[in-house]
């Protein structure tokens, strides 16, 4: 039991440190939107995040056979500087590359590219900081959309420290393999339902209260961990908690998917495989956490005895403190 507490505390502490670092060093991506308004006519817009100094504002360059229509329009927004420019491309853009050029050093910021065609197709790509060129795709295919949105789903869950921390808390409370399987299955089913309902705009909730409520769900579990195992609903039936809060977390996933956008011609494929990607990322993360727990258990197997209640209390307060910070931060956005 003591070794188990050691390993759980170590994993939670590591996640809290990573989470705090992520909050302190937030870096939004460079956002590029290219829209085909009419055949051979395009509108290009890109938003530079505030983390990039104004003197290093990048330019987004279309192929040489594209002609700019006037000068770029520039205006500020709460989270960056936006530039907009229209182009005429006599030969179209399918299969051609657009380039990102910084006047100074590369600031190691990723890029999110959205391309909308006149026929209603949408293409999304996430570029690593080292990637400064993107090839405009031709007509989208089922396999291409499936791969693209599965990767986006995996990337989103791995970047969502709050969702991951909630999963770790569920693993802690569930305890045994059988209870872990049941609890995580309930969480998966619940957030899949609300993700689909929200993405299809059948049920809509404002983003800011949802994000604050997600933080509150972590506060709730942290409180339960600090208090320790007892005859409460959380400890007796963790699936009830995972399912209830899973509905809430699904709206958070849907908000991210809404920001990315769904393809028009392969909407069902994009929605299905984004959810599949989220599940793949979640399963891989849970497997990694369990593997780390086992390694830590072996490492501390011969450690001296410690007070089990104190360890549990420290773990609960570590997680709870970070979650309360998120709650206040997100509540201020109402």
Buried (B, 14 or more C-beta within 10 A) or exposed (E): EBBBBBBBBBBBBBBBEEBBEEEEEEBBBBBBBBBBEEEBBBBBBBBBBBBBEEEEBBEBBBBEEBEEEEEBEEEEEEEBBBBBBBBEBEEBBEEBEBEBEBEEEEBEBBBBBBBBBEEEBBBBBBBEBEEBEBEBBBEBEEEBBBEBBBBBBBBBBBEBBBBBBBBBBBBBBBBEEEBBEBBBBBBBBBBBBBBBBBBEEEBEBEBBBBBBBBBBBBBBBBBBBBBEEEEEEBBEBBBEBBBBBBBBBBBBBBBBBBEBBBBBBBBEBBBBBBBBBBBBBBEEBBEEBBEBBEEBBEEBEEEEEEEBEEBBBBBBBBBBBBBBBBBEEBBEEE
